[in-house]
């Protein structure tokens, strides 16, 4: 029997249930192993499960444990499709894994530092379609080796918070022509010229994340709008004070099939520009907006055009009764996910009306302490399926998860 559900997560030596299932002939296609399991147990689990395993995730392994994993997946019976390595010391183990796992199509590396040219040279035998690198360091020489190997198959590339110079980025822009998803979040050195090169070559981009890139300006948004046009569906530009109404208006005019926009904490994008993009993009279903200085009146002016929004996240310190009432009046019909970031307190009367009106709501993310126990109980009586959370990440279309 093969378990087809969510990945089996092993956090510590106490996770004996998974061993119990293997002893009884129940296997899993996906396994998520954290530091805390000893090498012998990991080796036993991977050895028993190897013929069925297609999805493997490893967290913060030391050298000995990573070598154990490497030996286990080097077996001919193990044919991984997805591999996630988060932190830890992999040394030469990664190179060996890439050489043996010829069916690998998705590779996700977080805080893995030993990304040398010989490591990525092992990708030459793979048909990798998704590559996600987060908090990794890529030298120019590595990128030059990497880019040609990825050109024929890669469709989704994320370099979130990677230390990468423009010199190292250029080979990727020249070779990765089949990309549909591009994530450059948190890259401090990426420039408008780099974005222009990417969108000029990658003509099928549907999802672009250029959030937290401090050197980008409206020229980057104009380049995206000019070259992607109606193909672009998701755009993340949050935490950038260089973007203004000019760049956003270019997107609104040309990218009419946009359905997700995150422009939160872009202090120079006015509410009027957000309204413009809502009017121009009838497919918009998820919107993230607001700054710490945004007035309730500006928020309400945007909410008046959010009738088709399913997922709405607002950064607003003052979630007054008028704001909550506007949510009820304009957004209640389809809203399933709602986030009110930075709101220190939420008006009790407004919450009551919101609970009564938003019957489709499934997730409500708020600041710690903004909703008291009474408010949760009141809402629970009206909508038993509603989940509360104080984690803003629960409402994020995270490129590292969605791909």
ABEGO torsion letter per residue (X at the ends): XBBABBBBBBABAABAAAAAAAAAGBBBABBBBBBGBBAAAAAAAAAAAAAABABBBBBGBBAAAAAAAAAAAABAABBBABBBBBEEBAEAAAAAAAAABAABABBBBBGBABBBAAAAAAAAABBBABBBBBGBBBBAAAAAAAAAAAAAABABBBABGBBBBAAAAAAAAAABAABABBBABGBAABBAAAAAAAAAABAABABBBABGBAABBAAAAAAAAAAAEAABABBBABGBAABBAAAAAAAAAABAABABBBABGBAABBAAAAAAAAAABAABABBBBEBAABBAAAAAAAAAAAAABABBBBBBABBBAAAAAAAAAAAAAABABBBBBGBABBBAAAAAAAAAABAABABBBBBBGABBAAAAAAAAAABAABBBBABAAAABBBAAAAX
